[in-house]
Amino acid sequence: MNLDRVIHQAFAPTDHDYTARDSLLYALSLGMGTDPLDADELPYVYEALPGRPQQVVPSQAVILGWQPFWHDDPAVAIDWKHIVHGEQHLQLHRPLPVAGQVRTHHRVVRVQDKGIGRGAVLQMNTELHDRASGAHLASLQSLQFLRGDGGCGDWGDAAAATPPLPLIADDAKPTAVLEYATSAQSALLYRVASQDWMPIHADPAIAHEAGFERPISHGLNNLGRACRAVLKACAAGRPERLLSIAVRFVAPGLPGDTVRVELFNGGAGTVRFRSTAVERGVRLLDRGICMLAN
């Protein structure tokens, strides 16, 4: 990695218009509507229920104003084919509208060098605003694990680092367990819904170059499924209660996984969660935490 080039990288604001159809598609990409009789999930995937307006999955904020992919610029010299998502933090300042026009501002906050052969962590912060009113909709922090860029050096303000996500004990007893079957096309559907065009999720050759036998699922897709589980178990019909959600991505998911989401009572309006690929016995998400309003 060319650290000097990365830390001086300037990003133009990203404008993004999204429609009610886009919100429906995002919910469908999380598997919502699999049971057409599920009255809790139907308003996320159907817009014409009498007396029940269309609702928006709060985690949709992570795909709005998507930053154009810049890591493959030869000038920054990042080994971009070996990037995986490390953590995602999202704080919602107000409920997302069903459709809107947004503007996002992105900046590199810090780079943490793990050492040669161990990779580096790059933190990107994003602020999401309504373009017309300027209303602050959400704040996002993304930790990207650059597996091939160790030895690049440290940079940034440690005070701006994301807060540590506390452990969930292996023997902790969940208060709810939900399982979601995913299709072999799930990554292809999610890339269209999210407009995250990273080819590792679709191109077998690039996935193989990155060290995977096949295209992998998006970590943010499994974050959305965890959000879906929290809504179902803890905030049915009231997505506006979700104030924040954060998680660590432990291992890549695969299209076709059955994803088990375990929820734990964290006290004081806090829900902890983790996810596992059932058939493979692989932990996908860990140290998840979600804050709910009363």
ABEGO torsion letter per residue (X at the ends): XBAAAAAABBBBBBBBBBBAAAAAAAAAAAGBGABAABAAAAAAABAABBGBBBBBBAAAAAABGBBBBAAABAAAGBBAAABBBABBBBBBABBBBABBBBBBBBBBABBBBAEBGAEBBBBBBBBBBBAAAGBBABBBBBBBBBAAABGAEBBEBAAABBBBBBBBBAABBBABBBBBBBBAAAAAAAAAAAGBABAAAABAAAAAAAGBABBBBBAAAAAAAAAAAAAAAAABGBAAABABBBBBBABBBBBGBBBBBBBBBAEGGBBBBBBBBAAAGBBABBGBBBBBBX
